[in-house]
Amino acid sequence: MESVYARIEQEVAARADRLWDVSLALHHAPETAYEEHRASALLAGELEREGFRVERGVAGLPTAFTARTGSTARTGNGAGPDEVPGVALLLEYDALPQLGHACGHNLIAAAGLGAALAARAALGEVAGTLLAVGTPAEESGGGKVAEVAAGLFDGVDAALMFHPGVHDWAWAPLTASAQVRVGFHGRAAHPTGNPTEGIDALGALIQLFNTLGVLDRRLPTGSHIQGIVTEGGRATNIVPAYAEGLFGLRGGTTSALVELVDGLRSCAQGVALATGTQVDVTDVGGRYEHFRANDVLSGLFARHLRAAGITLAEPEPGIYLGSSDIGNVSTRLPAIHPFLAIMDPDGSDHTPEFARATAGPRGRQVMLAAARALACTAADVLLRPDVPARAWAAFREKAAAGL
């Protein structure tokens, strides 16, 4: 394998300037969720020019794509020695409103692109499937949720990506999350002329916030509820007939999130009963599941990354880095999502400073190091039969433990 790793390093180095140009092109023309038309076309075009079979508009998403090379068979799941392995490299490329690439998706996309191109060039037509997957709308909407549902990852043994950040961590402590809309229906009335006829929907919504404040104090680590009022009436001299809140919920695990959503629904129904209102509780968009780290694949990635002088540590206990739709992939097949620092720990993503860092020299260095490590890890999956078998065994062990 050492000669394979050396060829991959050469291929990444040969493409370094082009990969950086791609990253900067994304950075200079940011596109938000489901609007990433230029980014998707640019990345798919790069893969197509180097021999990948590209399919655009997959999973019903105009800006999603798959690019495939190698064997067309995709049996996967590490169940036997005769199976054909499959590995997917994930490319994110949506930006944040007003902040551009302040989450570094331009680096994620360029690293995934570089890994896919380098692995194909170094390995040739191996007995296995090398897949690059364009995954739009991570910041809002969850492109990977739709791609999982559409079966894009069926038969894949490993899903690989990295994320820029302010820590060098081997895996991402990411919670499950959901957006839930709660609407109370009351009855309008004049607060002076006929006050007894009114049923105050806004009062019910305010009572729900108070009730959730009590619930929040006993939630486990990694779980919380944060809400805003999105509709509260139009005039002070009319008892609001309708009021609505939008709530973001996070759980340390997917099962914890389910319990939290059920708790919110129970609170809302209790408030409705107490206030004489009617209530609707509905999900907004798809739910993000928690991230299940695969220690086998993470260990291989960390080993390859050390060649670039970057050493990964375990995340600090009790710290969570938000949520991502990579969770929905990781609970169905072995996956990695390490964080690599492009700023010092006193910085933060989703800031203008981080956006600038994703176009800076440290961002370029990390992107290229990640591209090489991702490609080498992909080679491990495709060329070493023990790797997918061990990765699936570790995956099933965590699943059985509810982790």
ABEGO torsion letter per residue (X at the ends): XAAAAAAAAAAAAAAAAAAAAAAAAAAABBBBBGABAAAAAAAAAAAAAAGBBBBBGBGGBAABBBBBBEBABBAEGGABAABBBBBBBBBBABBBBGAEBAAGAAAAAAAAAAAAAAAAAAAEBBBEBBBBBBBBGAABGGAAAAAAAAGAABGBABBBBBBBBABBBABBBBBBBBBBBBBBBBBBBBAAABAAABBBAAAAAAAAAAAAAAAAAABBBGBBBBBBBABAEABAABBBABBBBBBBBBBABAAAAAAAAAAAAAAAAAAAAAAGBBBBBBBBEBBBBBBBBBAAAAAAAAAAAAAAGBBBBBBBBGBBAEBBAAAAAAAABBBBBBBBBABBAABBBGBAAAAAAAABAAAAAAAAAAAAAAAAAAAAAAABAAAAAAAAAAAAAAAAAGX
